[in-house]
């Protein structure tokens, strides 16, 4: 099993944890990160996607 598939499995587990614990926004962000980076060979792409999305959200809150 490749390291990337292990990382994706862990992210899927984390998303399901968030869903079970009534945190759908967090779960959706993780699932979006997997979907948008599924063709990337960079195993850190989903994490970078999440970091970028959180930074953008933080900037939007500051400017509001």
C-alpha positions in Angstrom: 0.0 0.0 0.0 1.4 3.4 -0.9 1.9 6.1 1.6 -0.5 8.4 -0.3 -3.4 5.9 -0.1 -2.7 5.6 3.7 -2.9 9.4 4.0 -6.1 9.5 2.0 -7.6 6.8 4.2 -6.7 8.7 7.3 -8.3 11.9 5.9 -11.5 9.9 5.0 -11.6 8.6 8.5 -11.2 12.1 9.9 -14.0 13.4 7.7 -16.3 10.6 8.9 -15.4 11.5 12.5 -16.4 15.1 11.9 -19.6 14.1 10.3 -20.5 11.9 13.2 -19.7 14.7 15.6 -21.9 17.3 13.9 -19.1 19.3 12.2 -20.2 19.0 8.6 -18.2 22.0 7.4 -14.9 20.4 8.5 -15.9 17.1 7.0 -16.8 18.7 3.7 -13.5 20.6 3.6 -11.6 17.4 3.9 -13.7 15.6 1.3 -13.2 18.6 -1.1 -9.5 18.5 -0.5 -9.4 14.8 -1.5 -11.5 15.3 -4.6 -9.7 18.4 -5.8 -6.2 16.8 -5.4 -7.0 13.2 -6.4 -4.8 13.4 -9.5 -1.9 15.0 -7.8 1.2 12.9 -7.2 2.0 15.2 -4.2 0.9 13.4 -1.1 0.7 16.7 0.8 -1.7 18.3 -1.8 -4.9 17.7 0.3 -3.2 19.3 3.3 -2.1 22.3 1.3 -5.7 22.6 -0.1 -7.1 22.6 3.5 -4.5 25.2 4.6 -5.3 27.4 1.7 -9.0 27.2 2.2 -8.6 28.0 5.9 -6.4 31.0 5.1 -8.9 32.3 2.6 -11.7 31.9 5.0 -9.8 33.7 7.7 -9.0 36.6 5.3 -12.7 36.8 4.4 -13.6 37.0 8.1 -11.1 39.7 8.7 -12.2 41.9 5.8 -15.9 41.5 6.7 
